[in-house]
Amino acid sequence: MHRLPLSFALLTISGYWRPTKWPATSLKSRLYNVYSVLMISLLYFFAFCICVDSFTSKNLKIMSDKFSLCVSVVGVCLKVANLFLRRGKIINVMNILLNENCVARDDQEKLIQRKSDNHARKLAIYCEILNESTVFFATVGQYNKLISTRGLPLSDWMPYDLRSSIQLYTISLAYQTIGLFICANASVANETLIAGLMIQIGAQFEIFCHRLKNLSSLVTATRSNSVSDEEFKIRCRRILEDLVEHHLEIYEFAETVNGVFQYMIFLQFSISSVVLCLSIYKLSTIDPFSMNFVWSGSYLCCMLMQVYLYCWFGNEMMLKSKKVSDAIYEMDWMTLPADLMKDLLLVLVRTKRPVKMTSGHVVVLSVDSFTTIMKMTYSSYNLLSNSTSK
């Protein structure tokens, strides 16, 4: 895709996003569809095994550890399903950024767009490093212990006896290792796609504010290049229509993104609330110098990162939408025609309702929401630790 290429590349590698430039009837598209079926089957069977293992565990502590992983893997399955079901809408969302009004026009706008693209790219790289490191600590980092006990990284339950054959055990160990790396890839791609789209919304608001600040000079240049008052009014009307259309397209873009991903954001909030509590409790009960502690701590960081991304960039997007009114007030109003000033007041009224990204119509993505989740997690942890100590 023309924006957020790294996030879409991760999805493509994982088998969950066929490149849009490939014709649907081409051979490589058909081969990729087969690859997608294989990767989806691998992921869903992986989720099935961990769910069975989690709910058949007789030890409560082991069950809670496995359950925190189970909900994360099931969450990835649902996110992947959402990508397939809403593929057309996601493509339409990305195409909005190709509209004439959303494309950078001068050097300053290109700089704003380039900064946003680089920000999204670095975010995807850092998140990928964190998630893949966590998987490494959970799998390869514990191979010596796992092989000596014939254990598996995630799920000890498989639909066959692992001790019956060394070949079966080796295949199962490789399968779960690959499955965890695929889950990490898909999760990073989904989270950075949503966060990246919020970054793009913020970039569009910055570009819009830049155009508002340049409106006075543009009107002055238009007045000097117009041969009559009537032509001047017509050209000013076109300039304003262009601005209003861009403003409406940004709001449409934000609402469409929220509509496509709001339930996945709500799902991630719900999963993270559970996993954060269980992970903190687990960390308090294991040896801090063990590899298990390292990977559990990394897993906790991944969960924190996923919630923080949504809240931080949702908050940034909301703040940038509020800056539109500041840009209007900072304009040189004395150089603007009266009709243009009246129309700008309507744009100003619209900015009084900032763009907000919501989680299932329940939680507004903001720094305050992140703080609330952390408080709830800590309260749940205290309740859990007190109940188990009695």
C-alpha positions in Angstrom: 0.0 0.0 0.0 1.0 3.6 -0.6 0.9 4.3 3.2 2.0 2.1 6.1 3.9 -0.3 3.8 5.7 -2.1 6.7 2.4 -3.0 8.5 0.9 -4.3 5.3 4.2 -6.2 4.4 4.0 -8.0 7.8 0.4 -9.0 7.1 1.4 -10.2 3.6 4.3 -12.3 4.9 2.0 -13.8 7.5 -0.5 -14.7 4.8 -3.3 -12.4 5.8 -3.2 -9.7 3.2 -2.9 -10.3 -0.5 -1.3 -7.3 -2.2 -3.9 -5.1 -3.9 -1.8 -4.6 -7.0 -2.1 -8.3 -7.8 -5.0 -9.1 -10.1 -7.5 -11.4 -8.4 -7.4 -13.9 -11.3 -3.6 -14.0 -11.6 -1.6 -17.2 -10.8 0.3 -15.6 -7.9 -3.0 -14.4 -6.4 -4.3 -17.9 -6.5 -1.1 -19.3 -5.0 -1.3 -16.7 -2.3 -4.9 -17.7 -1.5 -3.7 -21.2 -1.0 -0.9 -19.9 1.3 -3.5 -17.8 3.2 -5.6 -20.9 3.8 -2.6 -22.7 5.1 -1.6 -19.9 7.5 -5.1 -19.4 8.7 -5.4 -23.1 9.4 -2.1 -23.1 11.2 -3.2 -20.1 13.4 -6.6 -21.4 14.2 -5.4 -24.9 15.1 -2.8 -23.3 17.2 -5.5 -21.4 19.1 -7.6 -24.5 19.4 -4.7 -26.4 21.1 -4.0 -23.6 23.6 -7.7 -23.3 24.5 -8.0 -27.0 25.1 -4.8 -27.0 27.1 -5.9 -24.0 29.2 -9.3 -25.3 30.1 -8.2 -28.9 30.8 -5.4 -27.8 33.2 -6.1 -29.0 36.8 -3.7 -26.7 38.5 -5.2 -23.2 39.0 -1.8 -21.4 38.7 -0.9 -23.2 35.5 -4.4 -22.6 34.1 -4.1 -18.8 34.8 -0.7 -18.7 33.0 -2.0 -20.5 30.0 -5.3 -18.6 29.9 -3.4 -15.2 29.6 -1.7 -16.6 26.5 -4.9 -18.2 25.3 -6.9 -15.0 25.2 -4.0 -13.2 23.3 -3.9 -15.9 20.6 -7.7 -16.0 20.3 -7.6 -12.2 20.0 -5.1 -12.5 17.1 -7.5 -14.9 15.4 -10.4 -12.5 15.6 -8.2 -9.6 14.4 -7.2 -11.7 11.4 -10.8 -12.5 10.7 -11.7 -8.8 10.9 -9.0 -8.0 8.3 -10.5 -10.5 5.8 -14.1 -9.5 6.5 -13.3 -5.8 6.1 -10.6 -5.9 3.5 -12.7 -3.8 1.0 -13.4 -1.1 3.6 -9.7 -1.0 4.6 -8.7 -0.5 1.0 -11.3 2.3 0.7 -9.9 3.9 3.8 -6.4 3.9 2.3 -7.7 5.2 -1.0 -9.1 8.3 0.8 -5.5 9.4 1.3 -5.1 9.4 -2.5 -7.7 12.1 -2.9 -6.4 15.4 -4.3 -7.1 17.3 -1.1 -5.2 14.8 1.0 -2.1 14.7 -1.1 0.8 17.1 -0.1 1.1 20.1 -2.4 4.1 22.1 -1.2 7.4 21.4 0.5 6.1 22.1 4.0 3.2 19.6 3.5 5.5 17.0 2.0 7.7 17.4 5.1 4.7 16.9 7.4 3.7 13.8 5.4 7.3 12.4 5.4 7.6 12.9 9.2 4.4 11.0 9.8 5.4 8.2 7.4 8.8 7.8 9.1 7.1 7.9 12.5 4.7 5.1 11.6 7.6 3.1 10.1 9.8 3.4 13.2 6.9 2.5 15.3 6.3 -0.7 13.4 10.0 -1.6 13.6 10.2 -1.1 17.3 7.0 -3.0 18.0 8.2 -5.9 15.8 11.5 -6.1 17.6 9.7 -6.2 21.0 7.2 -8.8 20.0 9.7 -11.1 18.2 12.1 -10.8 21.1 9.3 -11.9 23.4 8.6 -14.9 21.2 12.3 -15.8 21.1 12.5 -15.7 24.9 9.4 -17.9 25.1 10.6 -20.5 22.6 14.2 -20.7 21.5 15.5 -19.2 24.8 13.9 -22.1 26.7 14.7 -24.9 24.3 17.2 -26.6 26.7 14.5 -26.8 29.4 11.7 -27.7 27.0 13.6 -30.5 25.3 14.8 -32.1 28.5 11.3 -32.3 29.8 9.6 -33.0 26.5 7.5 -29.8 27.0 6.2 -27.3 24.5 6.5 -23.5 24.7 2.8 -22.7 24.8 0.4 -25.7 24.8 1.3 -29.1 26.2 -1.9 -30.5 24.7 -1.8 -32.0 21.2 -4.2 -34.4 19.6 -1.6 -37.1 19.9 0.9 -38.5 22.4 4.1 -36.3 22.4 6.1 -39.0 24.1 5.3 -41.7 21.5 7.8 -40.4 18.9 10.8 -37.9 18.9 9.8 -36.9 15.4 6.3 -35.9 16.5 7.7 -33.9 19.4 10.2 -32.1 17.2 7.5 -31.3 14.7 5.2 -30.0 17.5 8.0 -27.9 18.9 8.8 -26.4 15.5 5.0 -25.8 14.9 4.4 -24.0 18.1 7.6 -21.9 17.6 6.5 -20.9 14.1 2.9 -20.3 15.3 4.0 -17.9 18.0 6.2 -15.9 15.5 3.2 -15.7 13.2 1.0 -14.5 16.0 3.5 -11.9 16.9 3.8 -10.7 13.3 0.0 -10.5 12.8 -0.4 -8.7 16.2 2.2 -6.1 15.4 0.8 -5.5 11.9 -2.7 -5.0 13.2 -1.7 -2.7 16.1 0.7 -0.6 14.0 -1.9 -0.4 11.2 -4.5 1.1 13.5 -1.9 3.4 15.2 -0.5 4.3 11.8 -3.9 5.3 10.5 -4.3 7.6 13.6 -0.9 9.1 12.8 -2.1 9.7 9.2 -5.2 11.4 10.5 -3.1 13.7 12.7 -0.9 14.4 9.6 -3.9 15.5 7.6 -5.0 17.9 10.4 -1.5 19.4 10.4 -1.6 19.8 6.6 -5.1 21.4 6.9 -3.8 23.8 9.6 -0.9 24.7 7.3 -3.3 25.5 4.5 -5.4 27.7 6.8 -2.4 29.7 7.8 -1.5 30.2 4.2 -5.0 31.2 3.2 -4.4 35.0 3.7 -1.4 35.0 1.4 -3.3 32.9 -1.1 -6.2 35.3 -1.1 -3.9 38.3 -1.5 -2.2 36.6 -4.5 -5.6 35.7 -6.0 -6.8 39.3 -5.7 -3.7 40.6 -7.5 -4.2 38.0 -10.3 -7.9 38.6 -10.8 -9.1 41.0 -13.5 -12.4 41.7 -11.8 -14.2 41.5 -8.5 -16.5 38.8 -9.9 -13.5 36.6 -10.9 -11.9 37.2 -7.5 -15.1 36.1 -5.6 -15.4 33.0 -7.8 -11.8 32.0 -7.2 -12.1 32.7 -3.5 -15.2 30.5 -3.4 -13.2 27.7 -5.1 -10.4 28.0 -2.5 -12.8 27.8 0.4 -14.7 24.9 -1.2 -11.3 23.1 -1.5 -10.6 23.7 2.2 -14.1 22.6 3.4 -13.9 19.4 1.3 -10.5 18.6 2.8 -11.9 19.2 6.3 -14.9 16.9 5.6 -12.6 14.2 4.1 -10.5 14.1 7.2 -13.6 13.6 9.4 -14.9 11.0 7.0 -11.5 9.3 7.1 -11.4 9.3 10.9 -15.0 8.0 11.2 -14.4 5.2 8.7 -11.2 4.1 10.5 -13.1 4.1 13.8 -16.0 2.1 12.2 -13.7 -0.5 10.8 -11.5 -1.1 13.9 -13.5 0.0 16.9 -14.5 -3.5 18.0 -11.0 -4.8 17.5 -9.8 -1.9 19.7 -12.4 -2.9 22.3 -11.2 -6.5 22.1 -7.6 -5.5 22.7 -8.6 -3.3 25.6 -10.5 -6.3 27.2 -7.7 -8.8 26.5 -5.0 -6.4 27.8 -6.9 -5.7 31.0 -7.0 -9.5 31.8 -3.5 -10.2 30.6 -1.9 -7.3 32.4 -3.4 -8.4 35.7 -2.4 -12.1 35.3 1.1 -11.2 34.0 1.9 -8.9 36.9 0.7 -11.6 39.3 2.8 -14.2 37.6 5.9 -12.0 37.7 5.5 -11.6 41.5 5.6 -15.4 42.0 8.5 -16.5 39.8 12.3 -16.4 40.1 13.4 -12.9 38.8 16.7 -14.5 37.4 15.0 -17.1 35.3 14.3 -17.1 31.6 10.6 -17.5 32.4 10.7 -14.1 34.2 12.4 -12.5 31.2 9.8 -13.7 28.7 6.9 -13.0 31.1 8.2 -9.4 31.6 8.6 -9.0 27.8 5.1 -10.3 27.3 3.8 -7.8 29.8 5.6 -5.0 27.9 3.9 -6.1 24.7 0.5 -5.9 26.3 1.3 -2.5 27.7 2.6 -1.3 24.4 -0.6 -2.4 22.5 -2.9 -0.4 24.8 -0.5 2.5 25.1 -0.3 2.8 21.3 -4.1 3.2 20.9 -4.4 5.6 23.8 -1.4 7.8 22.9 -2.1 8.2 19.2 -5.8 8.5 19.8 -5.0 11.4 22.2 -2.6 13.0 19.7 -5.2 12.8 17.0 -7.8 14.5 19.2 -5.4 17.3 20.2 -4.4 18.0 16.5 -8.1 18.2 15.6 -8.5 20.9 18.2 -5.6 22.9 16.8 -7.7 23.7 13.7 -9.5 26.3 15.6 -6.2 27.8 16.8 -5.1 28.0 13.1 -8.2 29.8 12.2 -7.8 32.4 15.0 -4.1 32.9 14.0 -5.0 33.9 10.4 -4.8 37.4 9.1 -8.5 38.1 9.0 -8.1 41.7 7.8 -7.0 40.5 4.3 -10.0 38.2 3.9 -13.3 39.1 2.2 -16.4 39.3 4.4 -18.1 36.3 2.7 -15.0 34.1 3.3 -14.8 35.1 6.9 -18.5 34.1 7.5 -17.9 30.7 5.9 -14.8 30.1 8.0 -16.9 30.6 11.1 -18.9 27.5 10.1 -15.6 25.5 9.9 -14.7 26.9 13.3 -18.0 25.7 14.8 -17.3 22.2 13.4 -13.9 22.1 15.2 -15.6 22.5 18.5 -16.3 18.8 18.3 -12.8 17.2 18.1 -12.2 13.9 16.4 -12.3 11.0 18.9 -11.4 7.4 18.4 -13.5 5.1 20.5 -13.3 1.5 21.7 -16.7 -0.1 20.9 -18.5 3.2 21.7 -17.5 2.7 25.3 -14.0 4.2 25.9 -12.5 7.2 24.2 -8.8 6.6 23.3 -6.8 9.1 25.4 -4.1 9.2 28.0 -6.7 9.4 30.7 -8.2 6.1 29.5 -4.7 4.5 29.7 -4.4 5.8 33.3 -7.8 4.4 34.1 -6.9 0.9 32.7 -3.6 0.9 34.7 -5.5 1.7 37.9 -8.1 -1.0 37.2 -5.3 -3.5 36.5 -3.5 -2.7 39.7 -6.8 -3.0 41.7 -7.4 -6.4 40.1 -3.9 -7.5 40.9 -4.3 -6.5 44.6 -7.6 -8.4 44.7 -6.1 -11.5 43.1 -3.0 -11.5 45.3 -5.0 -11.0 48.5 -7.4 -13.8 47.6 -4.6 -16.3 46.9 -2.7 -15.4 50.0 -5.6 -16.4 52.3 
